[in-house]
Amino acid sequence: MSAAMSVVKLRNGAEAPAVMVTVTMLALESLLFTNPVALYELVTSCRDPRHVLFGNTGAVLIERSLVQSVDEAGRGRLESYVRDIVLSGVTGDGGAMYLCNPEVTP
Protein backbone atom coordinates (compact mmCIF):
# COMPACT_ATOMS: atom_id res chain seq x y z
CA MET A 1 0.00 0.00 0.00
CA SER A 2 1.40 3.37 -1.03
CA ALA A 3 0.19 6.63 0.45
CA ALA A 4 0.35 9.77 -1.62
CA MET A 5 2.96 12.18 -0.32
CA SER A 6 1.68 15.66 0.44
CA VAL A 7 3.51 18.35 -1.55
CA VAL A 8 3.57 22.06 -0.69
CA LYS A 9 4.31 25.12 -2.81
CA LEU A 10 7.27 27.17 -1.54
CA ARG A 11 7.69 30.93 -1.62
CA ASN A 12 10.40 30.65 -4.30
CA GLY A 13 7.96 28.86 -6.62
CA ALA A 14 9.32 25.35 -6.11
CA GLU A 15 7.46 22.42 -4.60
CA ALA A 16 8.69 20.08 -1.87
CA PRO A 17 7.30 17.17 0.14
CA ALA A 18 5.57 18.56 3.23
CA VAL A 19 7.44 16.19 5.52
CA MET A 20 10.80 17.41 4.15
CA VAL A 21 9.75 21.02 4.71
CA THR A 22 8.93 20.24 8.34
CA VAL A 23 12.14 18.29 8.98
CA THR A 24 14.34 20.86 7.25
CA MET A 25 12.79 23.79 9.09
CA LEU A 26 13.30 21.98 12.42
CA ALA A 27 16.97 21.49 11.53
CA LEU A 28 17.29 25.18 10.59
CA GLU A 29 15.67 26.23 13.87
CA SER A 30 18.10 24.04 15.78
CA LEU A 31 21.05 25.58 13.92
CA LEU A 32 19.76 29.08 14.64
CA PHE A 33 20.12 28.44 18.37
CA THR A 34 23.07 26.03 18.49
CA ASN A 35 25.32 27.00 15.58
CA PRO A 36 24.29 30.25 13.87
CA VAL A 37 27.56 30.31 11.90
CA ALA A 38 26.60 27.01 10.24
CA LEU A 39 23.15 28.43 9.45
CA TYR A 40 24.76 31.52 7.88
CA GLU A 41 27.11 29.31 5.85
CA LEU A 42 24.23 27.12 4.66
CA VAL A 43 22.12 30.09 3.58
CA THR A 44 25.08 31.71 1.84
CA SER A 45 25.86 28.44 0.08
CA CYS A 46 22.23 28.17 -1.10
CA ARG A 47 22.33 31.72 -2.42
CA ASP A 48 25.77 31.30 -4.04
CA PRO A 49 26.77 27.75 -5.07
CA ARG A 50 30.40 28.92 -5.41
CA HIS A 51 30.55 29.78 -1.70
CA VAL A 52 33.26 27.95 0.25
CA LEU A 53 32.06 26.77 3.66
CA PHE A 54 33.93 28.12 6.69
CA GLY A 55 35.80 25.89 9.13
CA ASN A 56 33.96 22.76 10.23
CA THR A 57 30.52 23.95 9.13
CA GLY A 58 30.49 21.45 6.27
CA ALA A 59 30.77 18.57 8.75
CA VAL A 60 28.04 20.10 10.94
CA LEU A 61 25.71 20.46 7.95
CA ILE A 62 26.42 16.93 6.71
CA GLU A 63 25.71 15.56 10.18
CA ARG A 64 22.30 17.25 10.11
CA SER A 65 21.61 16.03 6.54
CA LEU A 66 21.41 19.59 5.20
CA VAL A 67 24.43 19.12 2.92
CA GLN A 68 25.17 15.87 1.08
CA SER A 69 28.92 16.35 0.76
CA VAL A 70 31.67 18.96 0.55
CA ASP A 71 34.00 19.04 -2.46
CA GLU A 72 37.78 19.53 -2.39
CA ALA A 73 37.35 23.30 -2.67
CA GLY A 74 35.02 23.38 0.35
CA ARG A 75 31.74 23.93 -1.46
CA GLY A 76 28.70 22.11 -0.16
CA ARG A 77 26.57 19.89 -2.39
CA LEU A 78 22.89 20.22 -1.52
CA GLU A 79 19.71 18.47 -2.54
CA SER A 80 17.57 20.82 -4.62
CA TYR A 81 14.65 20.57 -2.18
CA VAL A 82 16.91 21.62 0.74
CA ARG A 83 18.12 24.62 -1.26
CA ASP A 84 14.53 25.59 -2.12
CA ILE A 85 13.35 25.24 1.48
CA VAL A 86 16.27 27.28 2.82
CA LEU A 87 15.80 30.00 0.20
CA SER A 88 12.09 30.14 1.01
CA GLY A 89 12.38 29.80 4.79
CA VAL A 90 15.19 32.21 5.67
CA THR A 91 15.04 35.96 5.18
CA GLY A 92 17.59 38.65 5.88
CA ASP A 93 21.36 38.57 5.76
CA GLY A 94 24.34 38.24 8.04
CA GLY A 95 23.51 38.58 11.72
CA ALA A 96 19.95 39.54 10.85
CA MET A 97 18.71 36.24 9.41
CA TYR A 98 15.24 35.11 10.42
CA LEU A 99 13.27 31.95 9.87
CA CYS A 100 9.87 32.33 8.26
CA ASN A 101 7.17 30.09 6.87
CA PRO A 102 8.61 28.76 3.59
CA GLU A 103 5.19 27.82 2.23
CA VAL A 104 2.98 29.96 0.03
CA THR A 105 -0.08 30.83 2.05
CA PRO A 106 -3.42 31.67 0.44
PyMOL commands that place a pseudoatom at each C-alpha (Angstrom):
pseudoatom trace, name=CA, resn=MET, resi=1, chain=A, elem=C, hetatm=0, pos=[0.000, 0.000, 0.000]
pseudoatom trace, name=CA, resn=SER, resi=2, chain=A, elem=C, hetatm=0, pos=[1.404, 3.370, -1.026]
pseudoatom trace, name=CA, resn=ALA, resi=3, chain=A, elem=C, hetatm=0, pos=[0.189, 6.631, 0.454]
pseudoatom trace, name=CA, resn=ALA, resi=4, chain=A, elem=C, hetatm=0, pos=[0.348, 9.773, -1.623]
pseudoatom trace, name=CA, resn=MET, resi=5, chain=A, elem=C, hetatm=0, pos=[2.965, 12.181, -0.324]
pseudoatom trace, name=CA, resn=SER, resi=6, chain=A, elem=C, hetatm=0, pos=[1.684, 15.663, 0.435]
pseudoatom trace, name=CA, resn=VAL, resi=7, chain=A, elem=C, hetatm=0, pos=[3.507, 18.353, -1.547]
pseudoatom trace, name=CA, resn=VAL, resi=8, chain=A, elem=C, hetatm=0, pos=[3.572, 22.060, -0.690]
pseudoatom trace, name=CA, resn=LYS, resi=9, chain=A, elem=C, hetatm=0, pos=[4.312, 25.124, -2.812]
pseudoatom trace, name=CA, resn=LEU, resi=10, chain=A, elem=C, hetatm=0, pos=[7.268, 27.165, -1.539]
pseudoatom trace, name=CA, resn=ARG, resi=11, chain=A, elem=C, hetatm=0, pos=[7.691, 30.933, -1.622]
pseudoatom trace, name=CA, resn=ASN, resi=12, chain=A, elem=C, hetatm=0, pos=[10.404, 30.648, -4.300]
pseudoatom trace, name=CA, resn=GLY, resi=13, chain=A, elem=C, hetatm=0, pos=[7.957, 28.857, -6.623]
pseudoatom trace, name=CA, resn=ALA, resi=14, chain=A, elem=C, hetatm=0, pos=[9.321, 25.351, -6.111]
pseudoatom trace, name=CA, resn=GLU, resi=15, chain=A, elem=C, hetatm=0, pos=[7.455, 22.425, -4.597]
pseudoatom trace, name=CA, resn=ALA, resi=16, chain=A, elem=C, hetatm=0, pos=[8.693, 20.077, -1.873]
pseudoatom trace, name=CA, resn=PRO, resi=17, chain=A, elem=C, hetatm=0, pos=[7.303, 17.168, 0.138]
pseudoatom trace, name=CA, resn=ALA, resi=18, chain=A, elem=C, hetatm=0, pos=[5.569, 18.564, 3.227]
pseudoatom trace, name=CA, resn=VAL, resi=19, chain=A, elem=C, hetatm=0, pos=[7.439, 16.190, 5.521]
pseudoatom trace, name=CA, resn=MET, resi=20, chain=A, elem=C, hetatm=0, pos=[10.800, 17.414, 4.155]
pseudoatom trace, name=CA, resn=VAL, resi=21, chain=A, elem=C, hetatm=0, pos=[9.754, 21.023, 4.708]
pseudoatom trace, name=CA, resn=THR, resi=22, chain=A, elem=C, hetatm=0, pos=[8.932, 20.244, 8.343]
pseudoatom trace, name=CA, resn=VAL, resi=23, chain=A, elem=C, hetatm=0, pos=[12.139, 18.289, 8.985]
pseudoatom trace, name=CA, resn=THR, resi=24, chain=A, elem=C, hetatm=0, pos=[14.342, 20.860, 7.245]
pseudoatom trace, name=CA, resn=MET, resi=25, chain=A, elem=C, hetatm=0, pos=[12.788, 23.788, 9.094]
pseudoatom trace, name=CA, resn=LEU, resi=26, chain=A, elem=C, hetatm=0, pos=[13.297, 21.982, 12.421]
pseudoatom trace, name=CA, resn=ALA, resi=27, chain=A, elem=C, hetatm=0, pos=[16.968, 21.489, 11.526]
pseudoatom trace, name=CA, resn=LEU, resi=28, chain=A, elem=C, hetatm=0, pos=[17.288, 25.180, 10.592]
pseudoatom trace, name=CA, resn=GLU, resi=29, chain=A, elem=C, hetatm=0, pos=[15.674, 26.232, 13.873]
pseudoatom trace, name=CA, resn=SER, resi=30, chain=A, elem=C, hetatm=0, pos=[18.097, 24.039, 15.776]
pseudoatom trace, name=CA, resn=LEU, resi=31, chain=A, elem=C, hetatm=0, pos=[21.048, 25.582, 13.920]
pseudoatom trace, name=CA, resn=LEU, resi=32, chain=A, elem=C, hetatm=0, pos=[19.756, 29.077, 14.635]
pseudoatom trace, name=CA, resn=PHE, resi=33, chain=A, elem=C, hetatm=0, pos=[20.119, 28.438, 18.368]
pseudoatom trace, name=CA, resn=THR, resi=34, chain=A, elem=C, hetatm=0, pos=[23.067, 26.032, 18.487]
pseudoatom trace, name=CA, resn=ASN, resi=35, chain=A, elem=C, hetatm=0, pos=[25.320, 26.997, 15.580]
pseudoatom trace, name=CA, resn=PRO, resi=36, chain=A, elem=C, hetatm=0, pos=[24.292, 30.249, 13.867]
pseudoatom trace, name=CA, resn=VAL, resi=37, chain=A, elem=C, hetatm=0, pos=[27.559, 30.310, 11.897]
pseudoatom trace, name=CA, resn=ALA, resi=38, chain=A, elem=C, hetatm=0, pos=[26.600, 27.014, 10.245]
pseudoatom trace, name=CA, resn=LEU, resi=39, chain=A, elem=C, hetatm=0, pos=[23.154, 28.434, 9.449]
pseudoatom trace, name=CA, resn=TYR, resi=40, chain=A, elem=C, hetatm=0, pos=[24.757, 31.517, 7.878]
pseudoatom trace, name=CA, resn=GLU, resi=41, chain=A, elem=C, hetatm=0, pos=[27.112, 29.305, 5.851]
pseudoatom trace, name=CA, resn=LEU, resi=42, chain=A, elem=C, hetatm=0, pos=[24.232, 27.117, 4.656]
pseudoatom trace, name=CA, resn=VAL, resi=43, chain=A, elem=C, hetatm=0, pos=[22.122, 30.086, 3.582]
pseudoatom trace, name=CA, resn=THR, resi=44, chain=A, elem=C, hetatm=0, pos=[25.083, 31.708, 1.845]
pseudoatom trace, name=CA, resn=SER, resi=45, chain=A, elem=C, hetatm=0, pos=[25.857, 28.435, 0.079]
pseudoatom trace, name=CA, resn=CYS, resi=46, chain=A, elem=C, hetatm=0, pos=[22.227, 28.167, -1.096]
pseudoatom trace, name=CA, resn=ARG, resi=47, chain=A, elem=C, hetatm=0, pos=[22.329, 31.720, -2.425]
pseudoatom trace, name=CA, resn=ASP, resi=48, chain=A, elem=C, hetatm=0, pos=[25.768, 31.305, -4.039]
pseudoatom trace, name=CA, resn=PRO, resi=49, chain=A, elem=C, hetatm=0, pos=[26.773, 27.746, -5.069]
pseudoatom trace, name=CA, resn=ARG, resi=50, chain=A, elem=C, hetatm=0, pos=[30.399, 28.921, -5.411]
pseudoatom trace, name=CA, resn=HIS, resi=51, chain=A, elem=C, hetatm=0, pos=[30.551, 29.781, -1.703]
pseudoatom trace, name=CA, resn=VAL, resi=52, chain=A, elem=C, hetatm=0, pos=[33.263, 27.950, 0.254]
pseudoatom trace, name=CA, resn=LEU, resi=53, chain=A, elem=C, hetatm=0, pos=[32.064, 26.765, 3.660]
pseudoatom trace, name=CA, resn=PHE, resi=54, chain=A, elem=C, hetatm=0, pos=[33.926, 28.121, 6.692]
pseudoatom trace, name=CA, resn=GLY, resi=55, chain=A, elem=C, hetatm=0, pos=[35.798, 25.888, 9.134]
pseudoatom trace, name=CA, resn=ASN, resi=56, chain=A, elem=C, hetatm=0, pos=[33.961, 22.760, 10.229]
pseudoatom trace, name=CA, resn=THR, resi=57, chain=A, elem=C, hetatm=0, pos=[30.519, 23.945, 9.134]
pseudoatom trace, name=CA, resn=GLY, resi=58, chain=A, elem=C, hetatm=0, pos=[30.492, 21.447, 6.272]
pseudoatom trace, name=CA, resn=ALA, resi=59, chain=A, elem=C, hetatm=0, pos=[30.770, 18.573, 8.748]
pseudoatom trace, name=CA, resn=VAL, resi=60, chain=A, elem=C, hetatm=0, pos=[28.038, 20.103, 10.939]
pseudoatom trace, name=CA, resn=LEU, resi=61, chain=A, elem=C, hetatm=0, pos=[25.710, 20.461, 7.946]
pseudoatom trace, name=CA, resn=ILE, resi=62, chain=A, elem=C, hetatm=0, pos=[26.419, 16.931, 6.705]
pseudoatom trace, name=CA, resn=GLU, resi=63, chain=A, elem=C, hetatm=0, pos=[25.709, 15.560, 10.182]
pseudoatom trace, name=CA, resn=ARG, resi=64, chain=A, elem=C, hetatm=0, pos=[22.296, 17.254, 10.110]
pseudoatom trace, name=CA, resn=SER, resi=65, chain=A, elem=C, hetatm=0, pos=[21.614, 16.033, 6.545]
pseudoatom trace, name=CA, resn=LEU, resi=66, chain=A, elem=C, hetatm=0, pos=[21.414, 19.589, 5.203]
pseudoatom trace, name=CA, resn=VAL, resi=67, chain=A, elem=C, hetatm=0, pos=[24.430, 19.122, 2.918]
pseudoatom trace, name=CA, resn=GLN, resi=68, chain=A, elem=C, hetatm=0, pos=[25.171, 15.868, 1.083]
pseudoatom trace, name=CA, resn=SER, resi=69, chain=A, elem=C, hetatm=0, pos=[28.916, 16.354, 0.764]
pseudoatom trace, name=CA, resn=VAL, resi=70, chain=A, elem=C, hetatm=0, pos=[31.670, 18.959, 0.545]
pseudoatom trace, name=CA, resn=ASP, resi=71, chain=A, elem=C, hetatm=0, pos=[33.997, 19.036, -2.458]
pseudoatom trace, name=CA, resn=GLU, resi=72, chain=A, elem=C, hetatm=0, pos=[37.779, 19.531, -2.390]
pseudoatom trace, name=CA, resn=ALA, resi=73, chain=A, elem=C, hetatm=0, pos=[37.348, 23.298, -2.669]
pseudoatom trace, name=CA, resn=GLY, resi=74, chain=A, elem=C, hetatm=0, pos=[35.024, 23.383, 0.354]
pseudoatom trace, name=CA, resn=ARG, resi=75, chain=A, elem=C, hetatm=0, pos=[31.738, 23.932, -1.464]
pseudoatom trace, name=CA, resn=GLY, resi=76, chain=A, elem=C, hetatm=0, pos=[28.697, 22.111, -0.159]
pseudoatom trace, name=CA, resn=ARG, resi=77, chain=A, elem=C, hetatm=0, pos=[26.572, 19.893, -2.392]
pseudoatom trace, name=CA, resn=LEU, resi=78, chain=A, elem=C, hetatm=0, pos=[22.894, 20.224, -1.520]
pseudoatom trace, name=CA, resn=GLU, resi=79, chain=A, elem=C, hetatm=0, pos=[19.709, 18.465, -2.537]
pseudoatom trace, name=CA, resn=SER, resi=80, chain=A, elem=C, hetatm=0, pos=[17.568, 20.822, -4.615]
pseudoatom trace, name=CA, resn=TYR, resi=81, chain=A, elem=C, hetatm=0, pos=[14.653, 20.567, -2.177]
pseudoatom trace, name=CA, resn=VAL, resi=82, chain=A, elem=C, hetatm=0, pos=[16.906, 21.622, 0.742]
pseudoatom trace, name=CA, resn=ARG, resi=83, chain=A, elem=C, hetatm=0, pos=[18.117, 24.624, -1.264]
pseudoatom trace, name=CA, resn=ASP, resi=84, chain=A, elem=C, hetatm=0, pos=[14.531, 25.585, -2.123]
pseudoatom trace, name=CA, resn=ILE, resi=85, chain=A, elem=C, hetatm=0, pos=[13.346, 25.237, 1.479]
pseudoatom trace, name=CA, resn=VAL, resi=86, chain=A, elem=C, hetatm=0, pos=[16.273, 27.277, 2.817]
pseudoatom trace, name=CA, resn=LEU, resi=87, chain=A, elem=C, hetatm=0, pos=[15.802, 30.002, 0.199]
pseudoatom trace, name=CA, resn=SER, resi=88, chain=A, elem=C, hetatm=0, pos=[12.086, 30.137, 1.010]
pseudoatom trace, name=CA, resn=GLY, resi=89, chain=A, elem=C, hetatm=0, pos=[12.380, 29.798, 4.786]
pseudoatom trace, name=CA, resn=VAL, resi=90, chain=A, elem=C, hetatm=0, pos=[15.188, 32.208, 5.672]
pseudoatom trace, name=CA, resn=THR, resi=91, chain=A, elem=C, hetatm=0, pos=[15.040, 35.964, 5.183]
pseudoatom trace, name=CA, resn=GLY, resi=92, chain=A, elem=C, hetatm=0, pos=[17.590, 38.651, 5.877]
pseudoatom trace, name=CA, resn=ASP, resi=93, chain=A, elem=C, hetatm=0, pos=[21.355, 38.567, 5.755]
pseudoatom trace, name=CA, resn=GLY, resi=94, chain=A, elem=C, hetatm=0, pos=[24.340, 38.236, 8.043]
pseudoatom trace, name=CA, resn=GLY, resi=95, chain=A, elem=C, hetatm=0, pos=[23.505, 38.576, 11.716]
pseudoatom trace, name=CA, resn=ALA, resi=96, chain=A, elem=C, hetatm=0, pos=[19.949, 39.545, 10.853]
pseudoatom trace, name=CA, resn=MET, resi=97, chain=A, elem=C, hetatm=0, pos=[18.708, 36.244, 9.406]
pseudoatom trace, name=CA, resn=TYR, resi=98, chain=A, elem=C, hetatm=0, pos=[15.237, 35.107, 10.415]
pseudoatom trace, name=CA, resn=LEU, resi=99, chain=A, elem=C, hetatm=0, pos=[13.267, 31.946, 9.867]
pseudoatom trace, name=CA, resn=CYS, resi=100, chain=A, elem=C, hetatm=0, pos=[9.868, 32.334, 8.258]
pseudoatom trace, name=CA, resn=ASN, resi=101, chain=A, elem=C, hetatm=0, pos=[7.167, 30.088, 6.867]
pseudoatom trace, name=CA, resn=PRO, resi=102, chain=A, elem=C, hetatm=0, pos=[8.611, 28.756, 3.593]
pseudoatom trace, name=CA, resn=GLU, resi=103, chain=A, elem=C, hetatm=0, pos=[5.190, 27.824, 2.230]
pseudoatom trace, name=CA, resn=VAL, resi=104, chain=A, elem=C, hetatm=0, pos=[2.978, 29.960, 0.025]
pseudoatom trace, name=CA, resn=THR, resi=105, chain=A, elem=C, hetatm=0, pos=[-0.084, 30.831, 2.047]
pseudoatom trace, name=CA, resn=PRO, resi=106, chain=A, elem=C, hetatm=0, pos=[-3.418, 31.668, 0.444]
for i in range(1, 106): cmd.bond("trace and resi %d" % i, "trace and resi %d" % (i + 1))
show_as sticks, trace
zoom trace
